[in-house]
Amino acid sequence: MRHVPSALASIAVVCLLSAAPAPALELGLPAQCELGKTCFMQQYPDMDAGAGVADPLCGSQSYDGHKGTDLRILSMKDMEKGYAVIAVADGKVLRVRDGEADHLVETEEDRARIAGKECGNGIVMQLAEGYEVQYCHLRKGSLAVRPGAEVRKGDRLGEVGSSGFAQFPHVHITLSRGGEPLDPLTGRKLSQGCTPTAPREASLFSPDIVEKLDLTRPDILASGLAGAPVDHQALVKEGPPPQVVASDGLFVAWAWFTNLGKGSTIRLVLKDGQGNTLVDHTSEPLDRDKATFSAFAGRKRTLPPGRYVVDVSVTRNDAVLRSTSTAVTIE
């Protein structure tokens, strides 16, 4: 699927306290991974029927015309480890496609090569109550089901890949009923538009998934301490850079993000085992939204063996949106 820099919601998630009808489905994650640690929700359906963009909660974690929900893993190297794509609910397999190569769409030539097969390797399943779900971008040769197969929620269907129109390895799901696409997070038809006040009870995702999703905040995919400047384009291919070693002539504290909003600032702090601050850098506010972004700051000198801590925080309008702390040991 096409992924372009997108905006973040600028409003807080408000969950109504009033009762809502119980959903007909309770969907699980479409991959066997730990949400917020080994996999992340990158994009949501576009609920704006026009040329604009609106994610389910009226932010912009989507792109124009996107009809599904994208669950990503970090990199192509992680894809090689084999992350299972699993059934989000009980159902019957209707159609499958395999044999499309895994790659990253980086040029117009890449895009032209997959025209008509943007979903890549995929599966369409019939669920209960007339619902259907389509899975896209599975890894070539990984499909484990055939048309007519009855599967249970959590059964293995294949592996996360990057076939079709993919700019990072992920599994895309499109949920529909009666041929009309739905947003799993809010339970609403895409044609109904976004809502900043979707009750949690209306979500078609299971409660444990809904609790971990916050469209008003960015995600920190990874952070650490490297021995060279970070190449942002290499992250999606190779994953986090090698950790600094005592013989490296420089060091940088770094972090990798998704869905940063305009006006956000990034702070990177590096401290040694005695609590001494070696790096304390705060970026200028971002001039636009960033679907993916990386930052680093460091010094030209070696680091002696010992324990170090990298603290990362994202702030906007004086509020800390996300933070993390990573301990690093240099032998």
C-alpha positions in Angstrom: 0.0 0.0 0.0 1.1 3.6 -0.5 2.5 5.3 2.6 3.3 9.0 2.6 4.1 11.4 5.4 1.0 12.0 7.4 -0.3 14.3 10.1 -1.1 13.4 13.7 -4.3 14.2 15.4 -4.1 17.5 17.2 -7.0 16.7 19.5 -7.2 14.4 22.5 -8.9 11.1 22.3 -12.3 11.4 24.1 -14.0 8.2 25.0 -17.7 8.4 25.8 -18.8 6.9 29.1 -22.3 6.0 27.8 -23.1 2.4 27.0 -22.8 1.3 23.4 -24.1 -1.9 21.7 -21.8 -4.8 21.9 -20.0 -5.3 18.6 -20.7 -8.4 16.6 -16.9 -9.1 16.3 -14.0 -8.9 18.7 -10.9 -8.8 16.4 -7.4 -9.7 17.5 -4.2 -8.4 16.0 -3.5 -9.6 12.5 0.1 -10.7 13.4 1.8 -12.6 16.2 3.8 -9.7 17.8 3.8 -7.4 20.8 2.0 -4.2 20.1 4.1 -1.2 20.9 7.3 -3.2 21.2 7.8 -5.5 18.2 5.0 -4.2 16.0 3.2 -0.8 15.7 0.0 0.5 14.1 1.4 2.8 11.4 -1.7 3.9 9.3 -5.5 3.9 9.8 -8.3 4.2 7.2 -9.0 7.5 5.6 -12.5 8.6 6.8 -12.6 11.7 4.6 -14.5 11.0 1.4 -13.0 13.9 -0.4 -9.5 15.0 -1.2 -8.6 15.6 2.4 -7.4 13.1 5.0 -9.0 12.1 8.3 -8.1 9.1 10.4 -10.9 7.5 12.5 -10.5 10.1 15.3 -10.3 13.1 12.9 -6.5 13.3 13.0 -4.3 12.5 10.0 -2.6 9.2 10.7 -3.7 8.0 7.3 -3.4 9.0 3.6 -5.9 9.9 0.9 -8.0 6.9 -0.1 -6.5 4.4 2.3 -9.2 1.8 3.3 -7.3 -0.3 5.8 -5.3 -0.6 9.0 -1.5 -1.2 8.7 0.4 -3.1 11.4 4.1 -2.8 10.8 7.3 -4.5 12.0 10.5 -2.6 12.1 12.6 -3.6 9.1 13.2 -6.0 6.2 15.8 -7.7 8.4 13.1 -8.3 11.0 10.8 -9.7 8.2 13.4 -12.4 7.6 12.9 -13.6 11.2 9.4 -14.6 10.3 6.5 -12.8 12.0 3.3 -14.9 11.6 0.2 -13.3 10.2 -2.8 -14.7 12.1 -6.6 -14.8 11.8 -8.2 -11.8 13.5 -11.4 -13.9 13.9 -12.9 -17.2 13.0 -13.8 -17.5 9.4 -13.5 -19.2 6.0 -10.9 -18.5 3.4 -12.4 -17.3 0.1 -9.5 -16.3 -2.0 -5.7 -16.3 -1.8 -2.8 -15.0 -3.9 0.9 -15.8 -3.5 4.1 -15.6 -5.6 4.6 -11.8 -5.6 8.1 -10.6 -4.6 8.9 -8.9 -1.4 10.5 -5.5 -1.9 10.2 -1.8 -0.9 8.5 0.6 -3.3 10.9 3.5 -3.6 10.6 4.8 -7.2 7.9 5.3 -9.8 9.4 2.4 -11.7 8.8 0.2 -8.6 5.2 1.4 -8.5 4.6 0.7 -12.1 5.8 -2.9 -11.7 3.1 -3.8 -9.2 0.2 -2.0 -10.9 -2.9 -4.0 -10.5 -1.4 -6.1 -7.7 -0.9 -3.4 -5.0 -2.2 -5.8 -2.3 0.7 -8.2 -3.1 0.3 -11.6 -1.6 -3.1 -11.7 0.1 -6.0 -13.5 1.6 -9.8 -12.8 1.7 -11.8 -14.4 4.5 -15.5 -14.6 5.2 -16.2 -13.9 8.9 -19.4 -14.1 11.0 -22.4 -11.8 10.5 -21.5 -11.0 6.9 -18.1 -9.4 7.6 -15.1 -9.9 5.3 -11.5 -9.2 5.9 -8.7 -8.8 3.4 -5.0 -9.3 4.3 -2.3 -7.7 2.1 1.5 -7.7 1.7 2.2 -11.2 3.0 5.6 -12.6 2.5 6.2 -14.6 -0.7 5.8 -18.3 -0.2 4.5 -18.0 3.3 0.7 -18.5 2.8 -0.5 -21.5 4.9 -4.1 -21.7 3.9 -6.1 -22.4 0.7 -9.6 -21.4 -0.4 -12.3 -23.3 1.5 -10.2 -23.7 4.6 -12.0 -23.0 7.9 -9.7 -21.2 10.4 -10.0 -20.1 14.0 -9.0 -16.8 15.5 -5.2 -16.8 16.0 -4.5 -19.5 13.4 -1.4 -18.9 11.3 -2.2 -17.7 7.8 1.3 -16.7 6.6 4.0 -14.2 7.5 4.4 -10.4 7.5 6.0 -9.3 4.2 6.4 -6.4 1.9 4.9 -7.6 -1.3 2.8 -5.3 -3.5 2.7 -1.6 -2.8 4.7 -1.5 0.5 7.2 1.0 1.8 7.9 -1.0 5.0 7.1 -4.6 6.0 3.6 -4.8 7.4 0.3 -6.5 7.2 -2.7 -4.5 5.9 -6.2 -5.5 6.8 -9.4 -4.1 5.2 -12.6 -5.0 7.0 -15.9 -4.7 5.2 -19.6 -5.7 5.5 -21.9 -5.9 2.6 -19.2 -4.6 0.4 -18.7 -1.4 2.5 -15.4 -0.8 4.2 -15.4 -0.3 8.0 -12.9 1.1 10.4 -12.1 -1.6 13.0 -11.1 0.9 15.7 -14.4 2.8 15.9 -16.7 0.3 14.2 -17.9 3.0 11.8 -18.3 2.8 8.1 -15.7 4.9 6.2 -18.6 6.7 4.5 -19.8 7.9 8.0 -16.7 10.0 8.4 -14.4 10.4 11.4 -15.5 11.0 15.0 -13.4 12.4 17.9 -15.7 10.8 20.5 -15.8 7.1 19.5 -16.8 5.0 22.5 -14.4 2.1 23.3 -17.3 -0.3 23.4 -18.1 0.3 19.7 -14.6 -0.8 18.6 -14.4 -4.1 16.7 -10.9 -4.6 18.1 -10.6 -6.5 21.5 -10.3 -4.2 24.5 -6.6 -5.0 25.2 -5.8 -3.7 21.7 -7.9 -0.6 22.0 -6.2 0.3 25.3 -2.8 0.4 23.6 -3.8 2.6 20.6 -3.5 6.4 21.0 -3.8 8.3 17.7 -2.7 11.6 19.5 0.8 10.4 20.2 3.8 9.3 18.1 5.5 6.0 18.5 9.2 5.5 19.3 10.2 2.5 17.3 13.7 2.1 18.6 16.5 4.1 20.2 20.1 3.5 21.3 23.7 4.4 21.1 25.6 4.0 17.8 29.1 4.5 16.6 28.2 6.4 13.4 25.6 8.9 12.2 22.2 7.2 11.6 21.1 6.7 7.9 17.4 7.1 8.0 16.8 5.3 4.7 18.8 2.3 5.9 16.6 1.8 9.0 13.7 0.2 7.2 16.0 -2.2 5.4 18.6 -3.1 8.1 16.8 -2.1 11.3 18.6 -0.4 14.2 22.3 0.5 13.6 25.1 -1.4 15.3 25.8 -0.4 18.9 28.8 1.7 19.6 32.0 -0.1 20.7 34.9 1.3 22.8 37.1 1.6 19.6 34.7 3.8 17.7 35.9 7.4 17.2 32.5 8.9 17.8 29.2 8.2 19.4 25.6 9.3 18.8 22.4 8.9 20.8 19.6 8.1 18.3 15.9 7.4 18.0 13.5 6.3 15.3 9.9 7.6 15.3 6.5 7.2 13.5 3.7 9.8 13.2 5.4 12.9 14.6 3.2 16.0 14.4 4.2 19.4 13.2 5.6 21.5 16.1 7.0 18.5 17.9 10.5 18.7 19.5 12.8 15.8 20.2 15.1 15.7 23.1 18.0 13.2 23.3 20.0 12.8 26.5 22.9 10.5 27.1 24.3 9.9 30.6 27.1 7.6 31.9 26.9 5.2 34.8 27.7 8.0 37.3 24.9 10.2 36.0 27.1 12.6 34.2 25.4 14.1 31.1 27.4 13.6 27.9 24.8 14.7 25.4 21.7 16.9 25.9 20.2 18.0 22.6 16.7 19.4 21.8 15.7 19.7 18.2 13.9 22.7 16.6 10.1 22.2 16.3 9.3 20.1 13.2 8.1 22.3 10.3 5.6 19.6 9.1 4.2 16.2 10.1 6.4 13.2 9.6 5.1 9.7 9.0 8.6 8.3 9.9 11.6 10.2 11.2 14.9 9.7 12.9 17.2 11.9 15.0 20.7 11.6 16.5 23.1 13.7 18.4 26.6 12.9 19.7 30.3 13.8 19.9 33.6 12.9 18.2 35.3 10.9 20.9 35.5 7.4 22.1 33.4 6.1 25.0 35.1 3.9 27.7 33.6 0.6 28.7 30.7 1.0 31.1 27.0 1.5 31.4 25.1 4.3 29.6 21.5 5.5 29.4 19.8 7.1 26.4 16.7 9.1 27.3 14.4 10.1 24.5 11.3 12.4 24.7 8.9 14.0 22.2 7.2 17.2 23.3 4.6 19.4 21.7 2.9 22.5 23.3 4.9 21.9 26.5 3.4 18.4 26.9 5.5 15.2 26.8 3.8 12.9 24.2 6.1 10.0 24.4 9.3 9.1 26.2 11.6 6.1 26.6 14.9 5.1 28.3 17.4 2.7 26.9 20.3 1.2 28.8 23.5 0.4 26.9 26.6 -1.5 28.1 29.9 -1.1 26.3 32.3 -4.0 27.0 
